[in-house]
Every structure is written in C-alpha cells, then in structure tokens.
C-alpha cells in the first residue's frame, strides 16, 4: 500500500467518525436492527396465530354444534376485512400525523402505505413490519367482539359492524394511546392494549349484546359448550400467541421484551389456578373450561402492564383477575341479565380495566416495577389511567350503540327465529361442522 493510499484511508475513517457524531441520537435510532426486525416478524406471526386459529377455536368450542362453523367464519372473515381496511386507511388514521387534529385522529397521508417503501424505517425496524405487527392487533380486537353475539346475528351485520367499528372506534382509540394523541400526551400507560384492545372490545361487546338481545331461552335454557376440548386447544394457542402480543410490543429484542414475556406467563398461570380453585370451592369440581377462561383473564389483565411491572406485580394482577373476572361472568348474566354469550366484557373488558389501573401501582419501583415516569406519583398516574379508561369506554360504548342501532333499522342484526333454531351453520353458510350420519 502506498503512502497516498494509506492517507486516503485515514482521512476516510476520520470522516466516518465525524459523520457518526454529527448524526446524533435521532439518526442512530433510525438504523435498521436485524435482531429487532426478526423478533417483530416472529411476534407478528404469533399475534395472527392468536386469532387464526386460537380465538376461532376457543370461541368455536363454546357454542352449540350447529353454530360452530359460523363462529369460525366470523373470526376468519373479520381477519380478512380488517387487513384490507388497515391497508386502505385505518393504519394511517391510527399512526399518521393528523396535523391540527393530531390529538384526536391521524391523517390520510399513509393510505395504501403511500410513501412507505421496503427501506422506510419505524425506529429500528422496517415500517412494513410495524404496519403488519399493528395490523394483527386491529384484526384480533373486533374478532374478540365475536364472542358477544354468536348463534343469533346475521353474517352481513358482522361484516358491516366490524367495518364501521374499526374506522370509528379502533382507529381513534389507537391514535389517542399509541399514535401520539391526547392520552399519549397525558402519559397514559398501556403497553400492549389493555385500553386499545380490551376496553374497546369489552365495552363494545356489552353494548352490542344489549342491542342485539339474548339468545332463545336465555338464561334458563342455554346449552353447555359443545366441545370443551376445542376450547382448550384454542386457549393454548392464545397463551402461546400472547407472547408475541405483549413481548412483541417492546418493538425490540431486548430485556424489556424478556420481562414482558415473564410477567405475561406468570399472570396467566396464576389466574388459571385461582379460577379453578374458586370453581372447586363453589361447585365441588374445577372445570376445564373454567381454568382456561382464567388463563385468558390473566392474559388480558397483564397486557397493559406487561412492559412496566415485575414478577410481583404479575402475581397480584393474576390473582385479582382470577377473582374479579370470575365474579363478573356470573354477575352480568344473573344481575344485569345481559347475554354477553362468551363473556367478552367480563374477561376482556374487566381484565383490561383491572390491569390498566393496577399498572399505576405495580409499575412503581418500590413494588418491583420498572418505575413510573419521572416526577409522577402513583396517585397522579392512577388518575391518568382512569381518564384513559373512561374516555375510551365512552367512545366505544356510544359509537357501538349508534352503529348497532343503524344496522338494526337498515340491514337488520338478528337472524329469524327459524334460522336460529336451525343453527347458523346451515342457515347462513349451508354447511355442517360434523357429519354424524
């Protein structure tokens, strides 16, 4: 190597060092990280696995045999519809800068992923990966509502309700909390969707169940789940997929994702045992449907807190969700007389509310959490969490009522009594889940 070549290399190296220092932390943060990217791609697949097939099988096993295909169809069709809507504009409404309206809703500059290429970054991952990861949340949230109306709703109403709900409820709620909206500015803590997913779905499910009305024979002549084994299989898939849901929300392959995975698992295990013990004491036998329902309650409750609390918080949240969500499943049916058929509000709504409130306590370092925002007390953070819950619950409840009432007077919500007796598998889709001949 000549002296001139050596000099050129030295100058080039010095220039590179100067460029790194001049770029500052903002540009450094925008550098692609292959480890983060690989993990979020994996997490995206896990969250989609929660809906297809996890949630579909969990719900499908809980209904009558003559309606199981209709529930699977609802979950599958909602996943397809939400995917298209996310691309067309819901992603943009949730995460784009809305200009003067940014506190309340995003803009439309990212419709059809306009301006997003294969090299566009969102932090340390491609924006296309972030788009897909968030899409899976938009898929499972309206799919959760499917548990409120099985065995009696028109398929056309399911599609139309989900379409309007994603635009008018999910998009603004997501923007408020995760897209830089007014709740984000207040400092609300919702790591993976206690408010955005579980409060919206739970409250909307309760309202829709009221507008739709109960199943024939409710509450005296309601058949037990036709296939508890299918429900258990679905619950196991949900449990595994939930690691992508919560640990993936760290948007990085780091220690935060690891702790989110730990507390997710501990909360689910704790709530499962608590639910089973309650049934054992009350009824003399713990049911398999009960223990897996406790699993889902524990998972839903830890979701908003998973990135902020430690193992102690996970155990307490799991115990609380096992007791409180179990109590609500009975209270809504016996006291409110509402046929929220598969307990969407009691498990997801109440669980999401519970975890969103408790994160203000157990995120504090003195309770083993990762710490509250600087100069924020437990009381102040608790107040912010309450505001977040109430505002999103009001949005979800009011808009769901308007959508449901509008559909009931236009295309109609309920199938005929004859179709309900025959079952939706045959009356709506012309198929049977089981050939018993």
C-alpha positions as CSV (number, residue, x, y, z in Angstrom):
1,X,0.0,0.0,0.0
2,X,1.4,3.4,-1.0
3,X,1.7,6.3,1.4
4,X,-1.0,8.2,-0.6
5,X,-3.5,5.3,-0.3
6,X,-2.8,5.0,3.4
7,X,-3.5,8.7,3.8
8,X,-6.8,8.5,1.9
9,X,-8.0,5.6,4.1
10,X,-7.1,7.5,7.3
11,X,-9.0,10.6,6.0
12,X,-12.0,8.4,5.1
13,X,-12.0,6.8,8.6
14,X,-11.9,10.2,10.3
15,X,-14.7,11.4,8.1
16,X,-16.8,8.4,9.1
17,X,-16.2,9.1,12.7
18,X,-17.2,12.7,12.3
19,X,-20.4,11.7,10.5
20,X,-21.4,9.3,13.3
21,X,-21.0,12.0,15.9
22,X,-22.7,14.6,13.8
23,X,-25.7,12.4,13.1
24,X,-26.7,12.5,16.7
25,X,-29.1,10.1,18.5
26,X,-32.1,10.6,16.3
27,X,-30.4,9.2,13.2
28,X,-28.7,6.5,15.2
29,X,-32.2,5.4,16.4
30,X,-33.3,5.0,12.8
31,X,-30.7,2.5,11.9
32,X,-32.1,-0.9,11.0
33,X,-31.6,-3.6,13.6
34,X,-31.8,-7.1,12.2
35,X,-32.4,-8.7,15.6
36,X,-35.3,-6.4,16.4
37,X,-36.7,-6.9,12.9
38,X,-36.5,-10.7,13.1
39,X,-38.2,-10.7,16.5
40,X,-41.1,-8.4,15.4
41,X,-41.7,-10.5,12.3
42,X,-41.9,-13.6,14.6
43,X,-44.2,-11.7,17.1
44,X,-46.5,-10.7,14.2
45,X,-47.0,-14.3,13.2
46,X,-47.7,-15.2,16.9
47,X,-50.4,-12.5,17.2
48,X,-52.1,-13.6,14.0
49,X,-51.9,-17.1,15.4
50,X,-53.9,-15.8,18.3
51,X,-56.9,-15.1,16.1
52,X,-56.4,-17.7,13.4
53,X,-56.7,-20.3,14.8
54,X,-56.5,-19.6,18.5
55,X,-59.5,-17.4,19.2
56,X,-61.6,-19.1,16.5
57,X,-61.2,-22.5,18.2
58,X,-61.6,-21.1,21.7
59,X,-64.9,-19.5,20.8
60,X,-66.0,-22.3,18.4
61,X,-65.8,-24.9,21.2
62,X,-68.1,-22.8,23.5
63,X,-71.1,-22.7,21.2
64,X,-73.6,-25.3,20.1
65,X,-72.5,-27.8,17.5
66,X,-74.9,-26.3,14.9
67,X,-73.2,-22.9,15.2
68,X,-69.5,-23.7,15.4
69,X,-68.8,-23.0,11.7
70,X,-70.5,-19.7,11.9
71,X,-68.1,-18.6,14.7
72,X,-65.1,-19.8,12.8
73,X,-66.4,-17.9,9.7
74,X,-66.9,-14.7,11.7
75,X,-63.3,-14.8,13.1
76,X,-61.8,-15.6,9.7
77,X,-63.9,-13.0,7.7
78,X,-63.2,-10.3,10.3
79,X,-59.4,-11.0,9.9
80,X,-59.7,-10.6,6.1
81,X,-61.8,-7.4,6.3
82,X,-59.6,-5.8,9.0
83,X,-56.5,-6.5,6.9
84,X,-57.9,-4.7,3.9
85,X,-59.2,-1.8,5.9
86,X,-55.8,-1.4,7.7
87,X,-54.1,-1.0,4.3
88,X,-56.7,1.3,2.8
89,X,-56.7,3.8,5.6
90,X,-57.2,2.7,9.2
91,X,-53.4,2.4,9.7
92,X,-53.0,6.0,8.5
93,X,-55.8,7.2,10.8
94,X,-54.1,5.5,13.8
95,X,-50.5,6.3,13.2
96,X,-50.1,9.2,10.7
97,X,-49.6,12.8,11.9
98,X,-53.1,14.3,11.7
99,X,-51.8,17.9,11.7
100,X,-54.0,20.2,13.7
101,X,-56.2,17.2,14.6
102,X,-53.3,15.0,15.7
103,X,-54.6,15.0,19.3
104,X,-57.7,13.1,18.2
105,X,-57.1,11.3,14.9
106,X,-54.3,10.7,12.4
107,X,-54.3,11.9,8.8
108,X,-54.6,10.0,5.5
109,X,-51.1,10.5,4.1
110,X,-50.3,6.8,4.5
111,X,-53.4,5.4,2.8
112,X,-52.4,2.2,0.9
113,X,-48.9,2.7,2.6
114,X,-48.3,5.7,0.4
115,X,-44.7,6.9,0.8
116,X,-43.6,3.6,2.6
117,X,-41.0,1.5,0.8
118,X,-39.1,-1.6,1.8
119,X,-36.3,0.6,3.3
120,X,-38.6,3.0,5.2
121,X,-37.9,2.6,9.0
122,X,-40.0,2.9,12.1
123,X,-37.4,3.1,14.8
124,X,-35.1,0.1,14.3
125,X,-37.5,-2.0,12.2
126,X,-38.9,-1.6,8.7
127,X,-42.2,0.3,8.7
128,X,-43.7,-2.5,6.7
129,X,-43.0,-4.8,9.7
130,X,-44.5,-2.3,12.1
131,X,-47.5,-2.0,9.8
132,X,-48.0,-5.8,9.9
133,X,-47.5,-6.1,13.6
134,X,-50.1,-3.4,14.3
135,X,-52.4,-4.9,11.8
136,X,-52.7,-8.1,13.8
137,X,-53.9,-6.0,16.8
138,X,-56.5,-4.5,14.5
139,X,-57.5,-8.0,13.5
140,X,-58.0,-9.5,16.9
141,X,-59.8,-6.6,18.5
142,X,-63.0,-6.8,16.5
143,X,-62.6,-10.6,16.5
144,X,-62.9,-10.6,20.3
145,X,-66.3,-9.0,20.0
146,X,-67.5,-12.1,18.1
147,X,-67.9,-13.7,21.5
148,X,-70.8,-11.3,22.3
149,X,-73.2,-12.3,19.6
150,X,-72.8,-15.9,18.4
151,X,-75.8,-18.1,17.4
152,X,-78.1,-15.2,16.5
153,X,-76.5,-12.5,14.3
154,X,-76.6,-12.0,10.5
155,X,-73.3,-12.5,8.8
156,X,-73.8,-9.3,6.8
157,X,-74.3,-7.4,10.1
158,X,-71.0,-8.9,11.4
159,X,-69.1,-7.5,8.4
160,X,-70.7,-4.1,8.4
161,X,-70.4,-3.7,12.1
162,X,-66.7,-4.6,12.0
163,X,-66.1,-2.2,9.1
164,X,-67.6,0.8,10.8
165,X,-66.2,-0.1,14.2
166,X,-62.6,-0.3,13.0
167,X,-62.9,3.1,11.4
168,X,-64.9,4.9,14.1
169,X,-63.7,3.2,17.3
170,X,-60.5,1.4,16.9
171,X,-58.6,4.0,14.8
172,X,-59.2,6.9,17.1
173,X,-58.6,4.9,20.3
174,X,-55.4,3.5,18.9
175,X,-54.3,7.0,17.9
176,X,-55.1,8.5,21.3
177,X,-53.0,6.0,23.1
178,X,-50.3,4.8,20.7
179,X,-50.3,7.3,17.8
180,X,-49.3,10.4,19.7
181,X,-52.8,11.5,20.6
182,X,-54.1,13.3,23.7
183,X,-53.9,10.3,26.0
184,X,-50.3,9.7,25.0
185,X,-49.6,13.3,25.8
186,X,-51.1,12.9,29.2
187,X,-48.8,9.9,29.8
188,X,-51.3,7.0,29.9
189,X,-49.6,3.6,30.3
190,X,-50.9,0.9,28.0
191,X,-48.1,-1.3,26.9
192,X,-49.9,-3.8,24.7
193,X,-53.6,-3.0,24.6
194,X,-55.4,-3.0,27.9
195,X,-57.2,0.1,26.7
196,X,-56.8,0.0,23.0
197,X,-57.8,-3.7,22.6
198,X,-59.6,-5.0,25.7
199,X,-61.5,-1.9,26.9
200,X,-62.7,-1.1,23.4
201,X,-63.7,-4.8,22.6
202,X,-65.2,-5.4,26.1
203,X,-67.4,-2.3,26.3
204,X,-68.5,-2.7,22.6
205,X,-69.4,-6.3,23.2
206,X,-71.6,-5.5,26.1
207,X,-73.4,-2.7,24.3
208,X,-73.9,-4.8,21.1
209,X,-75.2,-7.7,23.2
210,X,-77.8,-5.3,24.7
211,X,-78.9,-4.0,21.3
212,X,-79.0,-7.5,19.7
213,X,-80.9,-9.1,22.6
214,X,-80.3,-12.5,24.2
215,X,-80.3,-16.0,22.6
216,X,-83.5,-18.0,22.6
217,X,-84.1,-19.5,26.1
218,X,-81.6,-17.2,27.9
219,X,-80.8,-17.5,30.7
220,X,-82.5,-20.8,31.7
221,X,-82.1,-22.9,28.5
222,X,-78.5,-22.3,27.5
223,X,-76.6,-25.4,26.5
224,X,-73.1,-26.1,27.8
225,X,-70.1,-25.8,25.4
226,X,-70.4,-28.5,22.7
227,X,-66.6,-29.2,22.5
228,X,-64.6,-28.1,25.6
229,X,-61.6,-29.9,24.1
230,X,-61.6,-27.5,21.1
231,X,-61.8,-24.6,23.6
232,X,-58.8,-25.8,25.5
233,X,-56.8,-26.1,22.2
234,X,-57.7,-22.6,21.3
235,X,-56.8,-21.3,24.7
236,X,-53.4,-23.0,24.5
237,X,-52.8,-21.3,21.1
238,X,-53.9,-17.9,22.6
239,X,-51.4,-18.4,25.5
240,X,-48.5,-19.0,23.2
241,X,-49.5,-16.3,20.8
242,X,-49.8,-13.8,23.6
243,X,-46.0,-13.8,24.0
244,X,-46.0,-12.0,20.6
245,X,-48.8,-9.7,21.7
246,X,-47.0,-8.5,24.9
247,X,-43.3,-9.1,24.4
248,X,-43.6,-8.0,20.8
249,X,-44.9,-4.7,21.9
250,X,-41.4,-3.8,23.2
251,X,-40.7,-3.4,19.4
252,X,-37.2,-4.7,20.2
253,X,-35.4,-7.9,21.0
254,X,-34.1,-6.8,24.4
255,X,-34.5,-7.2,28.1
256,X,-37.8,-5.3,28.1
257,X,-39.3,-7.9,25.8
258,X,-37.9,-10.7,28.0
259,X,-39.5,-9.3,31.2
260,X,-42.8,-8.7,29.3
261,X,-42.8,-12.4,28.4
262,X,-42.1,-13.5,32.0
263,X,-44.9,-11.4,33.6
264,X,-47.3,-12.5,30.9
265,X,-46.7,-16.2,31.6
266,X,-46.8,-15.7,35.4
267,X,-50.1,-13.8,35.3
268,X,-51.8,-16.3,33.1
269,X,-50.7,-19.3,35.2
270,X,-51.8,-17.5,38.5
271,X,-55.2,-16.5,37.2
272,X,-55.8,-20.0,35.8
273,X,-55.2,-21.7,39.2
274,X,-57.3,-19.0,41.0
275,X,-60.2,-19.5,38.7
276,X,-60.0,-23.3,39.1
277,X,-59.8,-23.1,42.9
278,X,-62.9,-20.8,43.0
279,X,-64.9,-23.3,41.0
280,X,-63.6,-26.2,43.1
281,X,-64.8,-24.5,46.3
282,X,-68.1,-23.3,44.9
283,X,-69.2,-26.3,42.8
284,X,-67.0,-29.1,44.1
285,X,-65.3,-29.6,40.8
286,X,-62.9,-27.5,38.8
287,X,-63.9,-27.3,35.1
288,X,-61.5,-27.4,32.2
289,X,-63.5,-24.5,30.5
290,X,-63.1,-22.6,33.8
291,X,-59.3,-23.0,34.1
292,X,-58.7,-21.8,30.5
293,X,-61.1,-18.9,30.9
294,X,-59.0,-17.9,33.9
295,X,-55.9,-18.1,31.6
296,X,-57.5,-15.6,29.2
297,X,-58.5,-13.3,32.0
298,X,-54.9,-13.4,33.4
299,X,-53.5,-12.6,29.9
300,X,-55.9,-9.8,29.2
301,X,-55.2,-8.2,32.6
302,X,-51.4,-8.3,32.3
303,X,-51.5,-6.9,28.8
304,X,-51.4,-3.1,29.6
305,X,-48.9,-3.7,32.4
306,X,-46.6,-6.2,30.8
307,X,-43.9,-3.7,29.9
308,X,-43.9,-1.9,33.2
309,X,-44.3,-4.4,36.1
310,X,-42.1,-7.1,37.5
311,X,-43.0,-10.7,38.7
312,X,-44.6,-9.5,41.9
313,X,-47.0,-7.3,40.0
314,X,-47.7,-10.2,37.7
315,X,-48.7,-12.5,40.6
316,X,-51.0,-9.8,42.1
317,X,-52.6,-9.0,38.8
318,X,-53.2,-12.7,38.1
319,X,-54.8,-13.2,41.5
320,X,-57.0,-10.1,41.1
321,X,-58.1,-11.1,37.6
322,X,-58.9,-14.6,38.6
323,X,-61.3,-13.4,41.4
324,X,-62.8,-10.3,39.8
325,X,-63.3,-11.5,36.3
326,X,-64.8,-14.8,37.5
327,X,-67.3,-12.8,39.7
328,X,-68.3,-10.6,36.7
329,X,-69.1,-13.6,34.5
330,X,-71.9,-14.5,36.9
331,X,-73.0,-11.0,37.8
332,X,-73.5,-9.8,34.2
333,X,-75.8,-12.7,33.5
334,X,-77.7,-13.0,36.8
335,X,-78.0,-9.4,37.8
336,X,-77.7,-7.4,34.5
337,X,-79.5,-10.1,32.5
338,X,-77.2,-9.4,29.5
339,X,-76.4,-12.3,27.2
340,X,-72.7,-11.4,26.5
341,X,-72.6,-15.0,25.4
342,X,-68.9,-15.9,25.7
343,X,-68.1,-13.3,28.5
344,X,-66.2,-10.8,26.4
345,X,-66.8,-7.9,28.8
346,X,-66.3,-9.9,32.0
347,X,-63.0,-11.4,30.8
348,X,-61.5,-8.9,28.4
349,X,-63.2,-5.7,29.4
350,X,-62.9,-6.1,33.1
351,X,-59.5,-7.7,32.7
352,X,-58.2,-4.8,30.6
353,X,-59.6,-2.2,33.1
354,X,-58.1,-4.1,36.0
355,X,-54.6,-4.3,34.5
356,X,-54.8,-0.7,33.3
357,X,-55.5,0.5,36.9
358,X,-53.0,-1.8,38.7
359,X,-50.1,-0.8,36.4
360,X,-50.1,2.6,38.1
361,X,-49.3,0.9,41.4
362,X,-47.1,-2.1,40.4
363,X,-45.0,-0.2,37.8
364,X,-43.6,1.7,40.8
365,X,-40.0,0.6,41.7
366,X,-41.0,0.0,45.3
367,X,-43.4,-2.7,44.1
368,X,-40.8,-4.3,41.9
369,X,-41.8,-2.5,38.7
370,X,-39.6,-0.7,36.2
371,X,-40.5,2.7,37.6
372,X,-43.1,5.4,36.9
373,X,-42.4,8.4,34.7
374,X,-40.1,10.9,36.3
375,X,-41.8,13.2,38.9
376,X,-45.1,11.1,38.6
377,X,-46.7,9.7,41.7
378,X,-48.8,6.6,41.9
379,X,-51.8,8.8,42.6
380,X,-51.3,11.0,39.6
381,X,-50.6,8.1,37.3
382,X,-53.7,6.3,38.6
383,X,-55.8,9.4,37.7
384,X,-54.4,9.4,34.2
385,X,-55.2,5.7,33.9
386,X,-58.8,6.3,34.9
387,X,-59.1,9.1,32.4
388,X,-57.8,6.8,29.7
389,X,-60.3,4.0,30.6
390,X,-63.3,6.3,30.8
391,X,-62.7,8.2,27.6
392,X,-62.1,5.1,25.5
393,X,-65.0,3.3,27.2
394,X,-67.4,6.2,26.4
395,X,-66.1,6.4,22.8
396,X,-66.6,2.6,22.4
397,X,-70.0,2.4,24.0
398,X,-71.6,5.4,22.3
399,X,-70.3,4.7,18.8
400,X,-71.1,1.0,19.1
401,X,-74.7,1.8,20.1
402,X,-75.0,4.2,17.1
403,X,-73.6,1.6,14.7
404,X,-75.7,-1.3,16.1
405,X,-78.9,0.8,16.0
406,X,-78.2,2.0,12.5
407,X,-77.7,-1.6,11.3
408,X,-80.8,-2.9,13.1
409,X,-83.0,-0.5,11.1
410,X,-81.2,-1.0,7.8
411,X,-79.9,-4.5,7.1
412,X,-81.0,-5.9,10.4
413,X,-78.9,-7.5,13.1
414,X,-80.7,-10.7,14.1
415,X,-81.5,-13.8,12.0
416,X,-85.0,-15.1,12.0
417,X,-86.2,-17.4,14.8
418,X,-86.4,-20.3,12.4
419,X,-82.8,-19.7,11.4
420,X,-81.7,-19.5,15.0
421,X,-83.4,-22.8,15.7
422,X,-81.8,-24.5,12.7
423,X,-78.4,-23.1,13.5
424,X,-76.3,-20.6,11.6
425,X,-74.0,-23.2,10.1
426,X,-76.8,-24.4,7.8
427,X,-79.0,-21.2,7.6
428,X,-76.2,-18.8,6.9
429,X,-73.4,-20.9,5.3
430,X,-75.1,-24.1,4.1
431,X,-72.6,-26.4,5.8
432,X,-72.3,-28.5,8.9
433,X,-69.2,-28.9,11.1
434,X,-69.8,-32.5,11.9
435,X,-71.2,-35.3,9.6
436,X,-72.8,-37.7,12.1
437,X,-74.5,-39.9,9.5
